[in-house]
Amino acid sequence: MRTLDPLDPLDLGSLDPLESLGFGPFFAAQHALLDRPDLVCARVAGESPGCYQLLGCRNRLGELSGRLRHQLTGPERPAVGDWVAVSCPEASDRAVIHHVFDRRTAMVRRAAGTGDRPQIVAANADAFLIVTSANRDLNPRRVERYLSAVWDSGAEPVVVLNKIDLAPDGVAAMVAAIEAVSQGVAVVPVSAATGENIGALDLHLGRGRTAGLVGSSGVGKSSLVNRILGCPLQPAAPIGDDDRGRHTTTRRELIAIPGGGLFVDTPGMRELGLLDDDGGLEASFADIAALAGSCRFRDCAHQGEPRCAVEAAVASGQLDPARLASYHKLLRELAAVERRRDPLAQARYRQRWKAVHTALRRRARTDPKLRS
């Protein structure tokens, strides 16, 4: 079986119309507004030091123009999945990127170990396949976090339960556990190893559609890509003795699917830090949002307020207390990011807790119950 080159223009369909790569009216309108007929459109398929891999134009590699190198920083620079306007000088083997089109969707996370620096996971995806596995990796709390990020991106979330061949008797219970937190999002159980139920993903793929794959290391994203492509494009490591997969993907790249559609394969994430909330948290926790409408106070925080409908649902068994705890955790994480962005808010927060701790210490001196 032949191994595909992910940047081979024949394999990636670069001879097809741009629409097969996801180009549509949203980007065509931006191209027209440039009023630069000398520039052609291309899509970023990968990033390397100092250059980008491109699809849809004559040159397979491109670099930023001098103007953009000075103007664009961080997440403003092209990311995998972005559409760009380029010139293709005949005397050079590299295209020059003159413009980065506005993104239709973008999944953004807090870059690991870098404070609050945003990192684009993938741009202009129509859907994100949140891949988890039917072994010890399965974690509903992690799924909630990924769902919040995907809803914020503007794309459609789909949860893929991979490796169902490892636990054939427990698949129904696992699907039910994910459905309990996914709020109507499609949950697709598959096995990349055996090919079982892979065809169910066709509903979320197709000509011109881009699907990003996200999930922890070792859940089988690369194996899933290889199964759908029908060839070993991505390296995949076997499961170890500890029942865990191995991290194999080291960079993001856009991969064409034979017959239409594209994948953005991404490295496994040790953590997915949230940065913003544009409604993704409410969409992910729609059950809590619906219950909150019956709380006594409109700004109820669901933390001890009287006549709180959310806490009443927990007490009655209608709502899982772990789900409410997860909701509060994500809210605190987003609030902490917002405080770090606003020095004044951070100062007020510190002053508030300093006053609280001072009051507690004073009370402890006079209240025997609080003495250690």
C-alpha positions, 0 to 999 in steps of 0.5 A: 500500500502506498504511503501518501505525502500530505503535501502532494498536490495530486493527493490533496486535490489541488487540481480541483476547484478551490471549493473542494478545499473549503473556499466559499462565498465568505472568503470570495467576498473578502477576495473581491474587496481586496481589488487585487486580481494579481493575487490568488487564493490558497489555504494553509496546510501546515507551518514550518519555521519561516514558511507555510505549506499551501494548497490551491496555488502553484507554489507548495510553500509560501512566506509572509510579505515584509509588511505582514511580518511586521504587522502580524503577531501571534494568533494574527499570523496564518494558522493551519486552515486559514485562507490567504491571498498570495502572489506566485513569482515565476522566479521563485519557488515560494509564494508570497502571502500578502493578506490573511482572510478573516476566519469563519471559525477558529478554535483557540486555546490557552497555550500550555505553559505560557500564561494567557497567550492564545494559540489557534488550534485550527481555523475555518473548520466546519466541525470538530471531532472530539475524539476520546477512547473507550478505555481509561481515557474516557472522562466526561469532565474533559468532554465538557471542556472540549465542547465549550471550546468547540462551541466558542469556535463557531464550528459544530462539535461531534464526539467520537468514542474510539477504540470500542473494540477494547470494551465491547460490553461497555460501549452502551454505558460509555455512550450514555455517559457522554450523551449525559453531558453533551446536550444533544451533540452527536456521539459516534462510537467507532473503532479505528482498528477494526473499521467498525461504524466508521461510515457513521462519520460520513455525515460530518465529512464531505466535499468542501467540508473541513473537520478538525480532530482534537483530543488527548494524546493516545486516543487514536486520532492518527489511527482514525485518519489512516482508517478514513483515508484507507492508507497509513498517512499518519504514524500510529503507535500501538497501545501499551501495557498500561492500556494507553495510546501513544503520542504520535502527531507532532504538528497540525496539518490539513489533509485531504480525504479521497472523494472530498473533504479535509481533516485538520489533524492536531497533536494530542493536548495535555491540557485545553485551557479556555481563554474566552466565553462567547456563549460556548459555556452556556451551550455546553451546560444548557441544562444548567442554563435552563434550570437557572431561569427558575432561580430566585435571583437573576444573577444567582451563582448557584452557590448557596443562594436561597431558592436556587433551582440549580442546587435544588436539582442537584439535591433531588438527583435531577442534576449530577453534582459533578457536572455543577462542580465542573461548570463552576470550575470552568467559570472560575478559570475564565474569570481568572483569565479575565482578571489577569487581562484587567490589572484593576480587576485583579487588584480588587480581587486580591484586596477582597480576599485579603479583607476576607482572610483578615476578618477570619483571622480576627474572628479566630482570635475570639471564637474557640471553634475556629482555633486550630 
